[in-house]
Amino acid sequence: MWDELPQRLGGHAVLQSKDTAPEKTLRSLAHAMGYRFRTHSACLPGKPDLAFAPRRKAIWMHGCFWHSHPGCRFTIIPRTRVEYWAAKLARNCQRDIEHATRLREMGWETMVVWECELRDLEAVKTRLRTFLGSRCLGAATGSARSKRVAAARNSDESGPR
């Protein structure tokens, strides 16, 4: 049945809600910068695309069309079924606001990266660094893992020669 689904839809690809190309680009960028995160954490309102639990920070990767990026040239309302699309996109924006508000009430900070911003990866890196801060949060707080790593390094250096 699932193999037949694209054919049933006229051969068109099914729209994705997660693991999209822009989202994968953002994840790769954050990971390459040394940040570690969870994706689509179901225990958080709105299932943010990236969740940094020890930092209590969440990032959403928004498509300019689907989330009505203000002032963006990719934010258009299709010419057919205008009422439907206007209402749908307005609901998406309202839901985004509700999820961000609920997260802030839980003590989390939120950030949105727009799809069109990925055209300048250096600017996105700067925003990530500013929003997330130091990438070595575990070492700064003295986590058990960082202590084990430091102990292993010390034992390697002081081992038999």
PAVEXKOL-969449 format. One line per 5 residues: for each residue x, y, z of N, C-alpha, C, CB. Coordinates in steps of 0.001 Angstrom, whole numbers. Glycine has a CB too. Example, Ala and Ser with C-alpha at 12.3 -4.5 7.8 and 13.67 -1.06 7.14 Angstrom:
BEGIN
13190/-5690/7800/12300/-4500/7800/13200/-3300/7800/11308/-4473/9046  12850/-2250/7080/13670/-1060/7140/12900/30/7870/14084/-598/5725 $
// end
This chain:
BEGIN
805/-1189/0/0/0/0/853/1259/0/-918/-5/1181  1860/1316/889/2673/2526/996/3488/2776/-270/3603/2429/2198  3873/1697/-963/4613/1870/-2203/3740/2501/-3285/5159/529/-2682  2431/2293/-3184/1516/2808/-4182/1112/4248/-3923/301/1948/-4242  1373/4769/-2737/882/6090/-2357/1315/7194/-3324/1358/6424/-968 $
2607/7314/-3709/2960/8381/-4652/2214/8269/-5974/4447/8365/-4913  1953/7051/-6447/1208/6890/-7689/-239/7355/-7510/1246/5422/-8154  -805/7067/-6348/-2174/7500/-6082/-2280/9015/-6048/-2669/6915/-4766  -1211/9665/-5662/-1209/11120/-5599/-780/11736/-6927/-291/11595/-4483  -900/11003/-7988/-553/11538/-9293/938/11549/-9543/-1093/12921/-9437 $
1693/10747/-8819/3133/10679/-9019/3900/11763/-8286/3439/10759/-10469  3202/12641/-7560/3872/13715/-6840/4414/13209/-5511/2916/14891/-6613  5496/13803/-5080/6075/13424/-3801/5169/13898/-2669/7496/14009/-3645  5172/13173/-1593/4395/13535/-417/5166/14614/343/4118/12284/491  4456/15647/811/5106/16714/1562/5612/16192/2893/4145/17884/1781 $
6785/16663/3286/7376/16242/4544/7140/17300/5607/8875/15969/4378  6970/16873/6836/6840/17817/7928/8100/17850/8779/5638/17468/8784  8938/16825/8652/10206/16834/9372/11271/16177/8503/10080/16105/10741  12508/16386/8888/13660/15894/8127/13690/16449/6707/13645/14374/8081  13294/17691/6552/13349/18349/5252/14790/18758/4957/12404/19585/5213 $
15074/19105/3725/16434/19504/3350/16909/20725/4145/16499/19805/1851  16092/21792/4299/16560/22921/5109/16835/22526/6563/15534/24043/5072  15985/21659/7104/16191/21214/8485/17485/20412/8612/14996/20368/8962  17749/19546/7661/18983/18761/7687/20199/19679/7567/18986/17713/6551  20091/20727/6768/21190/21698/6640/21453/22378/7975/20866/22757/5557 $
20388/22805/8643/20536/23462/9946/21140/22507/10969/19176/23981/10447  20669/21263/10993/21212/20282/11937/22690/20028/11674/20431/18966/11851  23050/19878/10409/24459/19645/10060/25329/20812/10491/24611/19412/8553  24826/22017/10279/25571/23212/10657/25787/23263/12170/24836/24474/10181  24722/23048/12937/24827/23086/14398/25747/21977/14906/23434/22956/15040 $
25639/20804/14335/26472/19682/14764/27935/19946/14440/26009/18380/14098  28214/20482/13263/29595/20787/12878/30204/21863/13773/29650/21236/11418  29354/22709/14343/29836/23749/15263/30087/23188/16662/28826/24903/15338  29753/21917/16884/30010/21279/18166/28814/21194/19089/31083/21994/18853  27656/21639/18647/26460/21586/19488/25795/20219/19365/25465/22706/19101 $
25244/19751/20461/24526/18483/20482/23087/18766/20901/25210/17453/21447  22156/18055/20321/20749/18387/20481/19879/17167/20243/20353/19512/19532  18617/17312/20547/17603/16313/20235/16717/16899/19136/16760/15917/21514  16187/16022/18294/15307/16506/17240/13874/16106/17534/15744/15968/15873  12952/17027/17282/11514/16780/17389/11127/16157/18725/11061/15881/16261 $
11592/16753/19800/11334/16239/21137/9835/16308/21447/12145/17032/22189  9224/15152/21571/7775/15070/21767/7323/15616/23114/7324/13641/21634  8227/15742/24073/7834/16239/25391/7771/17767/25442/8805/15732/26443  8125/18432/24336/8078/19887/24288/6951/20360/23378/9421/20453/23810  6309/21470/23729/5236/21994/22882/5752/22303/21473/4626/23261/23514 $
5036/21831/20474/5399/22104/19096/6509/21246/18539/5781/23497/18973  7060/20348/19347/8154/19470/18910/9213/20249/18122/7602/18318/18050  9971/21121/18787/10952/21941/18061/11905/21075/17240/11752/22810/19042  12369/21641/16130/13260/20899/15247/14573/20553/15954/13541/21708/13977  15085/21480/16761/16300/21231/17557/16011/21653/18988/17549/22008/16979 $
16283/20768/19934/16093/21080/21350/17410/20853/22089/14953/20211/21969  17849/21864/22803/19092/21826/23565/18690/21846/25041/20057/23042/23195  18365/20675/25580/17769/20569/26917/18618/21187/28031/17522/19126/27236  19929/20905/28124/20694/21511/29217/20707/23040/29154/22118/20993/29194  20567/23586/27972/20558/25039/27798/19148/25616/27896/21173/25409/26454 $
18143/24723/27814/16740/25130/27790/16478/26096/26640/16343/25776/29124  16938/25670/25467/16759/26470/24253/16239/25571/23136/18097/27159/23831  15397/26149/22293/14799/25398/21196/14849/26226/19918/13343/25000/21530  15033/25518/18795/15091/26193/17499/14115/25512/16554/16537/26175/16912  13362/26349/15827/12502/25870/14771/13062/26302/13430/11070/26381/14957 $
13016/25407/12471/13366/25706/11082/12049/25909/10351/14240/24551/10419  11748/27162/9997/10465/27468/9351/10637/27684/7857/9828/28707/9985  9759/27073/7108/9676/27353/5682/8985/28696/5489/8918/26220/4930  9528/29525/4620/8994/30881/4436/7533/30862/3987/9838/31645/3414  7169/29946/3090/5785/29867/2619/4868/29371/3724/5682/28949/1396 $
5194/28246/4336/4291/27587/5274/4082/28368/6562/4812/26227/5601  5048/29208/6929/4946/29943/8189/4874/31448/7968/6127/29614/9082  4638/31866/6737/4396/33268/6373/5481/34208/6890/3050/33712/6907  6698/34016/6412/7824/34864/6793/7542/36307/6372/9145/34351/6151  7452/37216/7337/7128/38620/7006/8191/39246/6098/6991/39454/8297 $
7733/39862/5026/8629/40583/4131/9447/39716/3187/9544/41395/4929  9238/38424/3192/10024/37514/2351/9339/37348/996/10204/36132/3045  10140/37283/-43/9566/37144/-1383/8965/35753/-1615/10631/37425/-2434  9276/34801/-761/8730/33454/-903/7392/33294/-173/9729/32432/-380  6964/34340/520/5694/34297/1232/4619/34831/300/5752/35121/2562 $
3916/33922/-314/2840/34294/-1234/1612/33473/-891/3258/34075/-2724  476/33996/-1261/-752/33215/-1126/-1116/32761/-2534/-1929/34054/-447  -1277/31466/-2741/-1621/30975/-4077/-2876/31658/-4628/-1827/29461/-4042  -2949/31770/-5925/-4068/32459/-6585/-5351/31650/-6553/-3711/32774/-8019  -5240/30345/-6448/-6445/29517/-6385/-6758/29227/-4922/-6265/28188/-7193 $
-8025/29146/-4616/-8498/28850/-3254/-7883/29797/-2228/-8170/27397/-2880  -7944/31064/-2509/-7314/32090/-1676/-7805/32029/-230/-7586/33475/-2256  -9110/31856/-45/-9654/31822/1318/-9076/30659/2114/-11185/31721/1283  -9005/29498/1471/-8446/28312/2130/-7001/28562/2555/-8520/27086/1193  -6176/29039/1626/-4754/29224/1920/-4524/30318/2958/-3994/29558/645 $
-5266/31400/2865/-5106/32483/3841/-5424/31983/5248/-6014/33681/3481  -6509/31217/5375/-6891/30688/6687/-5867/29666/7182/-8290/30047/6622  -5406/28786/6289/-4431/27758/6680/-3128/28388/7159/-4150/26808/5504  -2607/29343/6409/-1334/29973/6781/-1489/30790/8063/-822/30875/5636  -2644/31420/8253/-2898/32168/9495/-2929/31211/10690/-4239/32956/9399 $
-3539/30020/10515/-3548/29017/11596/-2128/28556/11921/-4422/27801/11203  -1311/28368/10890/79/27968/11127/799/29012/11975/821/27764/9789  639/30281/11629/1296/31353/12383/800/31411/13820/1066/32700/11702  -515/31266/14006/-1080/31281/15356/-547/30120/16182/-2610/31226/15298  -459/28946/15588/72/27772/16285/1535/27982/16662/-74/26515/15411 $
2324/28589/15771/3725/28878/16076/3842/29778/17303/4411/29537/14872  3001/30800/17367/3011/31727/18508/2643/30990/19792/2032/32904/18269  1631/30141/19735/1202/29387/20918/2309/28459/21422/-59/28572/20600  2974/27771/20512/4047/26858/20928/5208/27626/21554/4548/26034/19728  5607/28722/20951/6711/29520/21501/6341/30088/22869/7084/30664/20537 $
5101/30525/23022/4644/31067/24305/4679/29988/25385/3219/31645/24175  4187/28803/25059/4206/27709/26034/5629/27335/26434/3490/26486/25469  6534/27322/25477/7930/27014/25803/8523/28082/26718/8768/26894/24518  8258/29353/26414/8774/30436/27269/8210/30324/28685/8423/31819/26667  6947/29935/28806/6341/29739/30123/7024/28617/30888/4853/29440/29983 $
7607/27665/30167/8336/26552/30785/9789/26923/31082/8291/25321/29876  10179/28160/30760/11537/28611/31033/12520/28397/29882/12046/27916/32240  12020/28138/28703/12865/27916/27537/12949/29185/26697/12328/26748/26694  14079/29349/26032/14228/30405/25040/14043/29770/23672/15623/31123/25158  13487/30543/22727/13228/30001/21403/13839/30877/20317/11731/29854/21176 $
14105/30253/19193/14631/30968/18034/14042/30327/16780/16204/30940/18005  13805/31151/15767/13322/30658/14480/14396/30945/13439/11953/31321/14084  14718/29942/12651/15581/30121/11488/14679/29949/10276/16803/29095/11475  14664/30954/9420/13833/30916/8220/14590/30265/7091/13383/32323/7817  13856/29560/6249/14439/28836/5123/15305/29741/4246/13339/28205/4284 $
14859/30972/3990/15620/31866/3116/16941/32305/3755/14781/33094/2768  17051/32230/5077/18287/32618/5760/19422/31634/5492/18044/32725/7257  19098/30425/5072/20130/29421/4824/20973/29756/3601/19496/28056/4651  20614/30796/2884/21426/31234/1749/22742/31843/2230/20651/32252/892  22780/32288/3484/23994/32861/4073/24322/32060/5341/23809/34405/4399 $
25060/30974/5169/25341/30077/6297/26206/30736/7368/26026/28819/5798  27069/31647/6985/27899/32334/7988/27034/33174/8922/28956/33228/7299  26023/33820/8379/25112/34599/9217/24326/33679/10155/24146/35425/8342  23925/32520/9662/23203/31564/10510/24125/31055/11607/22654/30380/9670  25385/30785/11278/26357/30351/12299/26479/31402/13394/27745/30084/11661 $
26561/32656/12997/26678/33743/13977/25449/33786/14870/26867/35100/13271  24266/33664/14287/23033/33656/15081/23011/32477/16042/21804/33610/14165  23413/31304/15573/23437/30120/16436/24393/30330/17605/23846/28871/15632  25589/30814/17311/26594/31027/18352/26096/32038/19382/27920/31507/17734  25462/33104/18908/24931/34122/19824/23801/33553/20679/24429/35347/19035 $
22911/32791/20063/21761/32239/20770/22157/31130/21742/20749/31709/19776  23045/30240/21318/23376/29063/22117/24542/29273/23072/23686/27922/21213  25404/30223/22790/26545/30463/23653/27640/29437/23450/26114/30467/25089  28414/29209/24489/29541/28281/24436/29063/26887/24062/30281/28247/25783  29824/26224/23193/29412/24881/22774/29797/23815/23783/30021/24548/21433 $
30615/24139/24753/31101/23153/25722/30355/23275/27039/32605/23322/25954  29045/23249/26983/28244/23409/28193/28513/22288/29185/26761/23452/27847  28681/21055/28709/28926/19922/29597/30206/20084/30389/28978/18641/28806  31279/20551/29751/32549/20733/30434/32465/21879/31430/33666/20986/29426  31729/22927/31091/31631/24086/31961/30863/23762/33236/30964/25237/31228 $
29895/22863/33160/29100/22540/34342/29655/21337/35097/27661/22276/33944  30709/20729/34580/31315/19604/35269/30480/18346/35195/31558/19954/36692  29954/18044/34045/29110/16857/33906/29933/15592/34149/28457/16814/32506  29246/14524/34457/29920/13246/34728/30701/12779/33508/28898/12169/35143  30120/12972/32321/30805/12542/31108/32105/13322/30917/29892/12719/29885 $
32073/14635/31105/33287/15428/30899/34361/15044/31914/32972/16933/31000  33934/14664/33125/34918/14236/34129/35552/12907/33733/34259/14113/35517  34733/11974/33181/35273/10691/32712/36258/10894/31564/34132/9760/32266  35919/11785/30647/36805/12050/29510/38119/12637/29999/36134/13006/28500  38045/13597/30924/39259/14207/31457/40103/13174/32199/38907/15375/32390 $
39454/12290/32968/40192/11257/33694/40877/10296/32722/39248/10480/34633  40194/9943/31644/40780/9039/30647/41978/9682/29986/39743/8648/29588  41887/10969/29699/43018/11674/29075/44205/11698/30027/42618/13120/28678  43941/11968/31291/45020/12036/32288/45671/10680/32461/44486/12538/33640  44875/9607/32468/45465/8278/32655/46274/7864/31426/44366/7235/32942 $
45879/8295/30242/46632/7999/29029/48004/8685/29076/45840/8451/27778  47988/9927/29596/49224/10704/29623/50184/10205/30696/48913/12174/29853  49643/9671/31798/50503/9253/32902/50733/7738/32932/49899/9701/34217  50329/7053/31879/50467/5598/31810/51909/5169/31678/49671/5052/30653  52183/3851/31647/53556/3339/31539/54208/3787/30234/53566/1801/31630 $
55492/4002/30316/56231/4484/29151/57260/3489/28735/56887/5815/29432 $
// end
